[in-house]
């Protein structure tokens, strides 16, 4: 359920550009509007304890021959382990090009994906901004500096807990918890109409609110682009993950991504699925495959 929130301690704080880059007067209005929208739309995710990973063997919703079986053969999402999280907030959608362009203009950075002719065709204001991990982190860090609030990329545990609407036994992060084209995920026709990408519409990201959100009010938690989280990847981390607010390994060579790239059947993947790629993706991948949203690690907000 999406709600609007007011900052307790900072309700009268003026929005002044700060950090490494400063918005000029022309851009300041756009920065102010972006920050207001970001804070107003934040979704509160209440604290709780859940079983993180492949919960198939304990899922009470599975019946018959499926009961007690894992959801996947992947080892990355095992072993199942208990995690407790503090209350946090999360942006309801992936950060769009419109939002990211405000940030790059305010900080004097180059506009992303504006020179590669192939990726340029996927650029629309209301679709996920295609970035590497460092670009995603920098955006959330900029929000933190602008607002003096602890914005960051979500941890992997936060992402899965939110995708599962508070750690419930929900296999897919959609409005129904299932993958039903035309109901919980878009059809090929929906995507084609929304993207206008012609022959390459099968590779195109689509609007961030094209279909309804999950029960918490979070959109596309498992489709329309991989999502960066803050955690480094290590194959055995689930076996030694701490109980309280795990943040992932201290170091690594790759970062965890959740969800799936658009163009893979315009479907979605299990809320437990994990992938891992280098944080600086280079030319091996399309930047437009990778998206992100920011989290706010604070309980100091009220309705």
PyMOL commands that set and color helices and strands:
alter all, ss='L'
color gray80, all
select helices_A, chain A and resi 25-41+56-58+64-66+97-107+117-120+133-147+156-163+188-195+198-203+237-239+287-289
alter helices_A, ss='H'
color red, helices_A
select strands_A, chain A and resi 6-7+43-45+48-52+81-85+88-90+151-153+226-232+255-258+275-277+290-291+294-296+301-302
alter strands_A, ss='S'
color yellow, strands_A
deselect
rebuild
show_as cartoon
